[in-house]
Structures are given as structure tokens and as C-alpha cells.
Amino acid sequence: MSMIVCDGNCRMSEEVVEMEHELIELRKHISSQGIIVQDLMTGVCRELEEWNRENADNNDPVPNAEVDEVQNPLPNEMDNHKKTFLEKVDILLAEHKVEEALEALEAEERNYPELKGSGDSSTEVSSYKSSFLERKAMLEDQLSEIAEQPAVSANELKKALSGLIKLGKGPSAHQIFLKSSGNHLLKKIEVFLPSCSVCPKTFPATLSRLVFSMISLTTRESGLIFGDNPVYTNRIVQWAEWEIESFVRLVKDNAPASETISALRAASICVQNSLNYCLMLEPQGLKLSKLLLVLLRPYIEEVLELNFRRARKAVFDLMEFDENLHLSAHIVSSLSAFATYSDSVLVDSGMKFLYIIADILEQLTPLVVSHFGGNVLPRISQLFDKYMDALIRALPGPSDDDSLTELKETIPFRAETDSEQLAILGTAFTIMDELLPSMVVKIWSPKSENQEPDENIVSNASLKDWRRQLQYSFDKLRDHFCRQYVLSFIYSREGKTRLNAQIYLGGDGEDSQWDTLPSLPFQALFAKLQQLATVAGDVLLGKEKLQKILLARLTETVLMWLNDEQEFWGVFEDKATPLQQLGLQQLILDMHFTVEIARFAGYPSRNVHQIASAITAHAIRTFSARGVASALPVDEWFVETAKSAINKLLMGASGSDTSEMDDEHIILHDEIPSDSDDSASSLSSVESTESFASASMGELESPNFTDQEG
């Protein structure tokens, strides 16, 4: 087949050569015929002169223009030049010797400036000028035809464009130049596109190199050929913008499905490479970064949104855990510490959540983080928030998000014991406070100094706000645990309130007989917190900050419930209920005792102190309104009495055993499963005391809690 094509091409080439040879012979024949005509005219002129001499007796000839024309038929020297020049140009054009033809036309214009002018001229000059311009137009057509040939070489293209510029056709030449550049780029892209499916993640890198290298080359060549004319510069900018729009469409059309991780990687590489090329083009006078970002933003946001939707579904699919997930040794060791105290599914879910986030973050390039990081961080915090919702479902008690569609499925593990519940909190806290921020900060590296500012670039303030969002989501989990833990402490299985107003209505009114100890529920609270602190010391080893926050929040939750419980205060406000001074003092002592528990254990909380003060003030107002509150001991007395009570309980000096309260109060070791071998009666244990107050008071920063209890 190829031999047939070659033979055909050879025959065609031979025919073209033969035709050109025939044209040359024809022009020679025409030229020789012209010489013969001139010789004939010369002979005729001689005969006329002889005839005139023979008829010289005619002295008064009548002037006649036709006779003059006949008598002066020979062209003058100027006419010979014009004729010869036009014939020469015709031959050069016929032989496609465009460079020589151009030089001849330029030389003629220099010799006869009137050929350039557009003013009025004689009929003779106008006729020659028309013929001259006709040859000029023919040369322009030939140059345009050469420049527009698909297979024209770069050198031939430059010569043709230069010729058009010399003919005064610069705008047309520039248009042809841009069209030629676009065609060359299109051919390269058409050759490359079939391979996009082979490398779906990285094809934008090659595509951007093809597009932006052609833009750079075209801009540079335009300056060399056409100069720095603003008109041509503006055309280059418009052409480059059009090519970038086509580039973005090609990326979208050939990228993988937007919800896949491959699409996210492809989009990131596209942003990284194309923006880098835009920066390289700026010294050439092309500022295309803003346009590129505007064109890419909808696509990038779509890919991010769909990838995080996919991640959100994966977070709730906790049963499908791949043991081959590649995570750093630090992440694995940090979460594996909780496997001893909980179901392995909990640890697996934490690792899977981090893997999902890591997989997304690893696809992001630095320039994507710079310009689109403001859209990534909120989505990560939203994903973490949904993960907290899933963990809440694993804790005892109803969830505030029971209506959430994703959470309708049964959670694959349930935390029943104290250690299992604390392991959930420890896992969530470790992810929120350590692992997730370290992953994000590693990606959010310092930006290049030569990078233009962008409204979506993530600042330190944005990172701080993002961490606050994570804290808020964790607080939901923490508060749910504290609320359910306290409610199980306050209410019996039958739904009766153990912490009720009846404990402040007894007594015979003789202050001297008052045993200066907190009421039994608050003694039990002290024992319960001590017991939980012991378990937390093992499960949350090394996380003293979380231990203090949990104990402080539990203490707050008890007081918040008491402060808001209308049934409790309604008993005191009922005029049919007898009140005594001793009951008020007992209530005030319980409040001081609660505050001293927090201080003693090393988690003094401003909220605990404020709520206890509000309850005390409320009680004094209520009792005073009933005419009961008389002179009360000073605050210092209550503080010292509360401290003394703590010491008595710890040293076992009290005659009462707080673990053996009747059914109306509490039996600690029967109500809530605990992993501690020690019962609540182990208050005198020195080791328990040291565990309970393992951190010094000075190390605690007052935490800012989110009060969600009504």
C-alpha cells in the first residue's frame, strides 16, 4: 500500500515539474512574440517617415490625435521599465519565488514613492499602480497560502509572516500565526488524549505542559516576529485565555469520576502544575492565574464535596475494616493503647477514620491547600463531627441525633463498663487533640513568598478556628458521657431521685448534734469520682488533661442538674413543708464540699464554683422567704468543715459507710458496672487518693466547657 502511495506521489511531482517547465516555455514564447511585434512597429514607423518626406509639399497638416499616436507609437524608456518590471514579477510569482518577488516590489516602491500614496495621479500612473497593487495582492495570497499549510516548517512560516508584515498585512499575519499555533497544539493534544485513561491521576500534568509550553512559545515568537505592539499583545492574551478555557474543559471531560480519589489527585495535580506554569508566564507579560482559578474553582469544589460525601459514608460503615491500611507507626501505637480496655472495633474505627482523612490529604498539593484549603478544613471538621455522632451511639443512653439517617444502623460495638466508655473518650480525644491536627499541619506547610495572596488561603487564625470546631464536636461526646453518667448516679433503676430535697428536711433542730459531714449522696459522689479517677488513671494514662476535664465536667453536671431541678426547689417553696436551719446549713456544706472536691483532686473549675454559689444563694433566698435562715456560719467555717470532711472520708474516720446507703440513696457497686476491684468503701486507700489527685492544682488550666444541659 505504501509503495502505491509513493508511486502516486512521484508521478504527481513529475507532472508538477513538467507543468512549471511548460509555463516557463510559454512565457519565453510570449516574450519573443513581443519582440517581433516591436520590430514590426519599428518598420512601420520607418515607412511612415519616408511617406511623410515624400509628401512634404503639404505645409499645413491638420492636427489629429490619432495621427500623433500612430506617429509616436514607440513606448518611451519609462514604459519599457514598467513593462519589464511587471513581466519580471509575473515570472517570479509563477515560479513561487516569493522572497525575490517581495524584494522587487519593495525596490520599486522605494524608486517610485507614488506607488505607496493614495492621492490622485495621472491616468498613466494610476494604470501602472493598479497593476502593481494587483501583483502585490497576488504575492500576499501566495504568502498566506504558504503560512496556512498544515505541514509548513517553522522557518518557512516565519519567512511568510515576515513577508506579509512587509506588505503591510501585519494583523492578517498575526491572525494566521495564532491559528497556526492553535492547530499545532490541537494536534499534540489529539495524540495525547487516548493515553489519559492509562494514567488518570497524572494526565493533567502532561496536558498542562503541552498547553502552557505552547502559550509560552507563541508569546515569545510573537514578540520576535511582530514586536511589542500592544494590539498584538492583547491578541496573544485573548488567545491564551481561550486556550486555557479549552484546557479546563479537557481536564473535566477526561478526568475520572468526581467522587473517586483518583479524581481528587488529578484535580490537585492540575492546579499545581497549571498555576506553576502561570507563574512562569508572568515575566512574559501574561497574568493568567486568576482566570485559571476562576475556571477551576467549580470543578475543584465539586470533586472535594463528592469525595467527602464518599468519606462520610465510609465513616459509618465501621464493620468494613481493611487490616492493610497504611498508617504511620505513631498513629497505630497511639490508638492501640486503648485496645486493652475496649472492643477492638473501636480502635479499628479510629484507624479507619484517620486513614480516610489521610487518604484525602495526601492527594492535595501545596497550591491546592493554599487556594482551596479554606474549603477543606470545614469538611474535615464536619466529618469528625459525624464520627463523634457514631461514637455517641456506642455509649449508654439515648442520643440527641437519633434522627440522623446514617446512624440508624446498629453500631457494631457498645460500651458498658467505665473502662470501655473512657476508652471511647480517650480515642476521640487522641484523634482530636493529637493525631488529626498533626496530619493537617503537616500538609498546611508554609507557602512560597512569591505567591500572590488569595482569599481562601488558610491562615493560622483559620487553623485555630478549625481546632475549635473539633473541640466543639468532641464536647458533644464528652457531655453525653457526663450527662448519662450523672443521671445513672442520681436516678435509681425504678426512676426515683436519690438526690432529693428530703435529705435537707430531717434533724431535730439541735445544731450541737449535727455530724459535720456532707449528706450521703455527696459522700457517694466523692467516692464515685474517686473510683472513676482510678479507672481513668489506667485507661487514660498520660492524658491528665482529659482526666481533669472529665472529672470537672461530671462535677459540673451534678450541680447543673440540682440547680435546674424544679421538683427539688418546689419542696422548699411549699409552705406545708417544715424547714429547719440545719437543712440549710447541710445544703450549703454540700456545695462547699463539692467545690473542695474539685480543688483537692486538682481540677478547680470556675464553673463549679459559680454554680455552687448560685445554688447556695438560691437556697438562702428560699429559706429566708420561709423565715428559717437566721445567722449562718461564715464561709471560712464551711470551707474548713468541707476540707475536714474530705480528710475524714479518706482516712476512714467517719462512722458511716457511704457504700451501704439504703435504696433511696445509692449502692455504688450495684448500679454502674466498673472495672475497679475496689468498692466505694475503699476511701481510706492512700493509693486511691494519690490516683484521684495525681496532678497538682497548679497544672490545671480552667477548661472552657460548652454547657448543653437544659
WOZI-V145750 format. One record per residue. RES is the residue in one small letter. SS is DSSP state (@ for helix, = for strand, . for the rest). PSI is psi in degrees with one decimal (999 if undefined). OMEGA is omega as a letter, one per 20 degrees, with the letter a starting at -180 (none if undefined). Layout:
BEGIN
res-><RES	RES>
ss-><SS	SS>
psi-><PSI	PSI>
omega-><OMEGA	OMEGA>
END
This chain:
BEGIN
res-><m	s	m	i	v	c	d	g	n	c	r	m	s	e	e	v	v	e	m	e	h	e	l	i	e	l	r	k	h	i	s	s	q	g	i	i	v	q	d	l	m	t	g	v	c	r	e	l	e	e	w	n	r	e	n	a	d	n	n	d	p	v	p	n	a	e	v	d	e	v	q	n	p	l	p	n	e	m	d	n	h	k	k	t	f	l	e	k	v	d	i	l	l	a	e	h	k	v	e	e	a	l	e	a	l	e	a	e	e	r	n	y	p	e	l	k	g	s	g	d	s	s	t	e	v	s	s	y	k	s	s	f	l	e	r	k	a	m	l	e	d	q	l	s	e	i	a	e	q	p	a	v	s	a	n	e	l	k	k	a	l	s	g	l	i	k	l	g	k	g	p	s	a	h	q	i	f	l	k	s	s	g	n	h	l	l	k	k	i	e	v	f	l	p	s	c	s	v	c	p	k	t	f	p	a	t	l	s	r	l	v	f	s	m	i	s	l	t	t	r	e	s	g	l	i	f	g	d	n	p	v	y	t	n	r	i	v	q	w	a	e	w	e	i	e	s	f	v	r	l	v	k	d	n	a	p	a	s	e	t	i	s	a	l	r	a	a	s	i	c	v	q	n	s	l	n	y	c	l	m	l	e	p	q	g	l	k	l	s	k	l	l	l	v	l	l	r	p	y	i	e	e	v	l	e	l	n	f	r	r	a	r	k	a	v	f	d	l	m	e	f	d	e	n	l	h	l	s	a	h	i	v	s	s	l	s	a	f	a	t	y	s	d	s	v	l	v	d	s	g	m	k	f	l	y	i	i	a	d	i	l	e	q	l	t	p	l	v	v	s	h	f	g	g	n	v	l	p	r	i	s	q	l	f	d	k	y	m	d	a	l	i	r	a	l	p	g	p	s	d	d	d	s	l	t	e	l	k	e	t	i	p	f	r	a	e	t	d	s	e	q	l	a	i	l	g	t	a	f	t	i	m	d	e	l	l	p	s	m	v	v	k	i	w	s	p	k	s	e	n	q	e	p	d	e	n	i	v	s	n	a	s	l	k	d	w	r	r	q	l	q	y	s	f	d	k	l	r	d	h	f	c	r	q	y	v	l	s	f	i	y	s	r	e	g	k	t	r	l	n	a	q	i	y	l	g	g	d	g	e	d	s	q	w	d	t	l	p	s	l	p	f	q	a	l	f	a	k	l	q	q	l	a	t	v	a	g	d	v	l	l	g	k	e	k	l	q	k	i	l	l	a	r	l	t	e	t	v	l	m	w	l	n	d	e	q	e	f	w	g	v	f	e	d	k	a	t	p	l	q	q	l	g	l	q	q	l	i	l	d	m	h	f	t	v	e	i	a	r	f	a	g	y	p	s	r	n	v	h	q	i	a	s	a	i	t	a	h	a	i	r	t	f	s	a	r	g	v	a	s	a	l	p	v	d	e	w	f	v	e	t	a	k	s	a	i	n	k	l	l	m	g	a	s	g	s	d	t	s	e	m	d	d	e	h	i	i	l	h	d	e	i	p	s	d	s	d	d	s	a	s	s	l	s	s	v	e	s	t	e	s	f	a	s	a	s	m	g	e	l	e	s	p	n	f	t	d	q	e	g>
ss-><.	@	@	@	@	@	@	@	@	@	@	@	@	@	@	@	@	@	@	@	@	@	@	@	@	@	@	@	@	@	@	@	@	@	@	@	@	@	@	@	@	@	@	@	@	@	@	@	@	@	@	@	@	@	.	.	.	.	.	.	.	.	.	.	@	@	@	@	@	@	@	.	.	.	.	.	@	@	@	@	@	@	@	@	@	@	@	@	@	@	@	@	@	@	.	.	.	@	@	@	@	@	@	@	@	@	@	@	@	@	@	.	@	@	@	.	.	.	.	.	.	.	@	@	@	@	@	@	@	@	@	@	@	@	@	@	@	@	@	@	@	@	@	@	@	@	@	.	.	.	.	.	.	@	@	@	@	@	@	@	@	@	@	@	@	@	.	.	.	@	@	@	@	@	@	@	@	@	@	@	@	@	@	@	@	@	@	@	@	@	@	@	@	.	.	.	.	.	.	.	.	.	@	@	@	@	@	@	@	@	@	@	@	@	@	@	@	@	@	@	@	@	@	@	@	@	.	.	.	@	@	@	@	@	@	@	@	@	@	@	@	@	@	@	@	@	@	@	@	@	@	@	@	@	.	.	.	.	.	.	@	@	@	@	@	@	@	@	@	@	@	@	@	@	@	@	@	@	@	@	@	@	@	@	.	.	.	.	@	@	@	@	@	@	@	@	@	@	@	@	@	@	@	@	@	@	@	@	@	@	@	@	@	@	@	@	.	.	.	.	.	.	.	.	.	.	.	.	@	@	@	@	@	@	@	@	.	.	@	@	@	.	.	@	@	@	@	@	@	@	@	@	@	@	@	@	@	@	@	@	@	@	@	.	.	@	@	@	@	@	@	@	@	@	@	@	@	@	@	@	@	@	@	@	@	@	@	@	@	@	@	@	@	.	.	.	.	.	.	.	.	.	.	.	@	@	@	.	.	.	.	.	.	.	.	.	.	@	@	@	@	@	@	@	@	@	@	@	@	@	@	@	@	@	@	@	@	@	@	@	@	@	@	.	.	.	.	.	.	.	.	.	.	.	.	.	.	.	.	@	@	@	@	@	@	@	@	@	@	@	@	@	@	@	@	@	@	@	@	@	@	@	@	@	@	@	@	@	@	@	=	.	.	.	.	.	=	.	.	.	@	@	@	@	.	.	.	.	.	.	@	@	@	.	.	.	.	.	.	@	@	@	@	@	@	@	@	@	@	@	@	@	@	@	@	@	@	@	@	.	.	.	.	@	@	@	@	@	@	@	@	@	@	@	@	@	@	@	@	@	@	@	@	@	.	@	@	@	@	@	@	@	@	.	.	.	.	.	.	.	@	@	@	@	@	@	@	@	@	@	@	@	@	@	@	@	@	@	@	@	@	.	.	.	.	@	@	@	@	@	@	@	@	@	@	@	@	@	@	@	@	@	@	@	@	.	.	.	.	.	.	.	.	.	@	@	@	@	@	@	@	@	@	@	@	@	@	@	@	@	@	.	.	.	.	.	.	.	.	.	.	.	.	.	.	.	.	@	@	@	@	.	.	.	.	.	.	.	.	.	.	@	@	@	.	@	@	@	@	@	@	@	.	.	.	.	@	@	@	.	.	.	.	.	.	.	.	.	.	.>
psi-><-44.8	-33.3	-37.2	-44.1	-42.8	-42.6	-40.7	-43.6	-39.4	-44.7	-40.5	-41.9	-40.7	-40.6	-40.4	-44.0	-41.8	-41.1	-42.5	-39.5	-42.4	-39.7	-42.0	-44.1	-37.4	-40.8	-39.1	-40.2	-44.2	-41.0	-42.9	-36.5	-36.0	-39.0	-41.4	-43.6	-42.6	-42.4	-41.4	-42.4	-37.3	-42.4	-43.5	-39.9	-40.9	-42.6	-37.9	-40.4	-42.6	-40.0	-37.6	-39.7	-36.8	-27.8	39.3	-16.4	-14.6	100.7	-22.8	76.9	145.1	124.9	132.4	126.4	-36.0	-37.0	-40.1	-39.3	-37.8	-37.0	-22.1	61.2	-18.8	132.3	148.6	-177.9	-37.5	-42.6	-37.6	-39.8	-45.7	-44.9	-44.0	-40.5	-46.8	-38.9	-40.8	-45.5	-39.5	-41.6	-42.4	-39.9	-38.6	-34.0	4.5	33.2	74.6	-34.4	-44.0	-38.6	-40.8	-43.0	-41.0	-44.8	-42.6	-41.0	-39.9	-38.0	-36.9	-38.2	-30.9	83.3	-24.7	-18.0	-23.2	-30.8	161.6	10.0	-177.5	148.7	170.5	166.0	-38.7	-47.1	-41.3	-37.7	-42.5	-39.4	-39.8	-42.4	-38.4	-46.4	-31.4	-43.1	-35.9	-42.7	-37.7	-41.5	-40.3	-42.2	-40.8	-41.5	-41.5	-40.5	-41.0	-46.2	-29.7	-2.2	132.8	-34.5	15.5	139.0	163.8	-38.7	-44.3	-37.2	-44.9	-42.8	-43.6	-43.3	-39.9	-38.6	-43.3	-39.1	-42.6	-29.1	0.4	18.5	44.9	-50.0	-43.4	-41.0	-40.8	-37.5	-42.9	-39.0	-47.1	-38.5	-40.4	-42.4	-43.2	-39.2	-41.6	-41.7	-42.6	-40.3	-42.8	-40.8	-41.9	-34.9	-34.7	-36.6	-39.5	-21.0	-0.6	-37.2	-20.6	-35.5	72.0	-26.9	-32.0	-3.1	-30.7	-26.7	-47.0	-41.2	-43.4	-34.8	-42.4	-46.0	-51.0	-27.8	-36.6	-38.5	-43.4	-45.7	-43.5	-41.3	-43.8	-45.4	-35.0	-41.1	-37.9	-38.4	-43.7	-8.1	-166.4	30.8	124.0	-31.9	-46.2	-36.1	-43.5	-37.9	-37.9	-44.0	-46.1	-41.8	-42.8	-40.6	-39.6	-41.5	-35.7	-39.7	-42.3	-38.1	-45.8	-39.9	-40.2	-40.6	-46.2	-43.7	-27.7	0.5	158.7	173.7	137.2	-26.2	-5.1	157.4	-27.1	-37.8	-38.8	-41.2	-43.4	-43.1	-39.2	-44.0	-38.0	-48.1	-46.9	-51.9	-44.6	-37.7	-36.7	-41.4	-37.6	-40.1	-35.9	-25.6	-17.1	-39.6	-20.5	5.8	9.7	116.6	97.3	0.8	-44.9	-43.4	-44.0	-43.2	-39.3	-41.7	-34.9	-24.7	-49.5	-39.4	-44.7	-43.6	-36.4	-45.4	-43.1	-47.0	-46.1	-33.3	-38.7	-29.1	-44.0	-41.3	-37.7	-40.9	-37.8	-32.6	-38.6	-10.7	65.0	-16.7	-29.3	91.9	126.7	117.0	-11.4	13.1	134.0	106.6	156.2	155.0	-33.6	-43.5	-46.0	-45.9	-36.2	-39.3	-30.0	-19.5	-23.8	-4.9	-26.8	-29.7	5.3	175.7	142.3	-22.1	-33.5	-49.5	-41.1	-39.6	-39.0	-42.0	-39.2	-41.6	-46.6	-35.1	-40.6	-46.4	-45.3	-39.2	-37.5	-46.3	-33.9	-21.4	-17.6	133.2	163.5	-41.5	-27.0	-42.3	-40.6	-45.3	-21.6	6.8	-29.4	-20.8	-17.3	-46.3	-48.0	-34.9	-35.2	-43.7	-36.4	-39.9	-40.6	-38.2	-39.9	-33.1	-38.5	-37.7	-39.6	-40.1	-33.1	-37.0	-20.3	-10.2	157.5	154.4	158.6	150.2	148.6	-14.4	36.8	-22.0	-8.5	124.5	-44.4	-21.7	6.5	-30.3	152.0	131.4	134.9	-3.5	150.8	136.3	118.8	-44.9	164.6	-42.8	-38.3	-41.1	-41.0	-32.2	-37.9	-47.0	-40.8	-40.3	-48.2	-41.5	-41.2	-41.2	-45.4	-41.3	-26.2	-62.7	-49.4	-46.6	-38.7	-35.9	-42.1	-45.8	-33.8	-36.4	-37.5	65.3	164.7	143.0	159.9	143.8	-29.3	9.1	132.6	144.3	148.3	144.6	-18.3	2.2	134.1	124.5	172.4	-35.3	-38.2	-38.8	-39.7	-42.1	-37.5	-41.7	-32.4	-36.6	-39.9	-42.6	-40.8	-42.0	-40.9	-35.8	-32.2	-45.2	-46.6	-45.4	-33.9	-44.7	-49.5	-41.5	-47.7	-35.5	-43.4	-40.1	-37.3	-24.7	-38.7	-39.1	142.5	175.5	-27.4	-1.5	7.1	148.2	122.4	-33.1	87.9	175.7	-15.6	-29.1	-10.9	14.9	-10.9	-173.1	156.5	7.8	-0.9	108.2	-29.1	-22.0	1.9	123.5	111.5	66.5	155.5	162.8	160.2	-40.5	-37.3	-28.8	-40.5	-36.3	-43.5	-44.0	-39.8	-42.6	-37.8	-42.5	-43.4	-37.7	-34.6	-45.5	-42.6	-32.7	-28.8	-49.2	-42.7	42.2	129.4	-1.6	59.1	-33.5	-46.2	-39.2	-46.4	-41.6	-43.3	-46.6	-40.0	-42.0	-37.7	-44.0	-43.4	-44.1	-38.3	-47.4	-36.8	-40.2	-45.6	-39.4	-31.8	-3.9	103.3	-32.3	-37.2	-48.0	-23.4	-31.0	-44.0	-31.3	-15.7	117.2	-17.1	-11.6	122.1	133.5	151.3	154.1	-35.2	-37.1	-40.7	-44.1	-38.1	-42.8	-43.4	-40.6	-39.8	-39.0	-45.4	-37.6	-41.3	-42.2	-40.9	-28.8	-48.2	-43.0	-43.2	-40.4	-7.0	19.1	56.8	127.1	131.9	-36.4	-41.1	-45.9	-42.2	-42.4	-41.1	-40.7	-39.6	-40.7	-42.2	-46.1	-39.2	-42.8	-43.6	-41.7	-42.4	-46.2	-38.1	-37.1	-23.7	2.6	26.9	-41.4	110.9	-142.4	123.9	153.5	156.1	162.7	-37.9	-35.0	-44.6	-40.3	-48.6	-37.9	-40.4	-43.1	-41.6	-38.6	-39.5	-44.5	-42.6	-44.0	-39.2	-37.3	-1.3	23.6	-17.3	144.5	-11.8	149.2	109.9	-13.0	-7.2	55.6	158.9	178.0	-21.4	-12.2	-101.2	142.7	100.1	-46.0	-2.6	-21.4	-58.2	124.7	137.0	152.1	-3.5	135.4	-15.7	136.3	175.6	-15.8	0.6	31.8	-24.3	-3.1	121.8	-36.8	-39.2	-39.0	-42.9	-36.1	-39.4	-38.7	51.9	-23.6	141.8	154.7	-30.9	-18.6	-13.5	128.4	133.6	114.0	150.1	112.5	155.3	107.3	112.6	-5.5	143.4	999>
omega-><a	r	r	r	a	r	r	r	a	r	r	r	r	r	r	r	r	r	r	r	r	r	r	r	r	r	r	r	r	r	r	r	r	r	r	r	r	r	r	a	r	r	r	a	r	r	r	r	r	r	r	a	r	a	a	a	r	a	a	r	r	r	a	a	a	r	r	a	r	a	a	a	a	r	r	a	r	a	r	r	a	a	a	a	a	r	r	a	r	r	r	r	r	r	r	r	a	a	r	r	r	r	r	r	r	r	r	r	r	a	a	a	a	r	r	a	r	a	r	r	a	a	a	r	a	r	r	r	r	r	r	a	r	r	r	r	r	r	r	r	r	r	r	r	r	a	a	r	a	a	a	r	a	a	r	r	r	r	a	r	r	r	r	r	r	r	r	a	a	r	r	r	a	r	r	r	r	r	r	r	r	r	r	r	a	r	r	a	r	r	a	a	r	a	a	a	r	a	a	a	a	a	r	r	r	a	r	r	r	a	a	r	r	r	r	a	a	r	a	a	r	r	a	a	a	r	a	r	a	r	r	r	r	r	r	a	r	r	r	r	r	r	r	r	r	r	a	r	r	r	r	a	a	a	r	r	a	a	a	r	r	r	r	r	r	r	r	r	r	r	a	a	a	r	r	r	r	r	r	a	a	r	r	r	a	r	a	a	a	r	a	a	r	a	a	a	a	a	a	a	r	a	r	a	a	r	r	r	r	r	a	r	a	a	a	r	a	a	a	r	a	a	a	r	a	r	a	a	r	r	a	a	a	a	a	r	a	a	a	a	a	r	a	r	r	r	r	a	r	r	r	r	a	r	r	r	a	a	r	a	a	a	a	r	a	a	r	r	a	a	a	a	r	r	a	a	r	a	r	r	r	r	r	r	r	r	r	r	r	r	r	r	r	r	r	r	r	r	r	a	a	a	a	a	a	a	a	r	a	r	a	r	r	r	a	a	r	a	r	r	r	r	r	r	a	r	a	a	r	r	a	a	a	a	a	r	a	r	a	a	r	r	a	a	r	a	r	a	a	a	r	r	r	a	a	r	a	r	r	r	r	r	r	r	r	r	r	r	r	r	r	r	r	r	r	r	a	a	r	r	a	a	a	r	a	a	r	r	a	a	r	r	r	r	r	a	r	a	a	a	a	a	r	r	a	r	a	r	r	a	a	a	a	r	a	r	r	r	a	r	a	r	r	r	r	r	a	r	r	r	r	r	r	r	a	r	r	a	a	a	a	r	a	r	r	r	a	a	a	a	r	a	r	r	r	a	r	a	r	r	a	a	a	a	a	r	r	a	r	r	a	a	r	a	r	a	r	r	r	r	a	r	r	r	r	r	r	r	r	r	r	r	r	r	a	r	a	a	a	a	r	r	r	a	r	r	r	a	a	a	r	r	r	r	r	a	r	a	a	r	a	r	a	r	r	r	a	a	r	a	r	r	r	a	a	r	r	a	a	r	r	r	r	r	r	r	r	a	a	a	r	a	a	r	a	r	a	r	a	r	a	a	a	r	a	r	a	a	r	a	a	r	a	r	a	r	a	r	a	r	a	a	a	a	r	a	r	r	a	r	a	a	a	a	r	a	a	a	a	r	a	a	r	a	r	a	a	r	a	none>
END
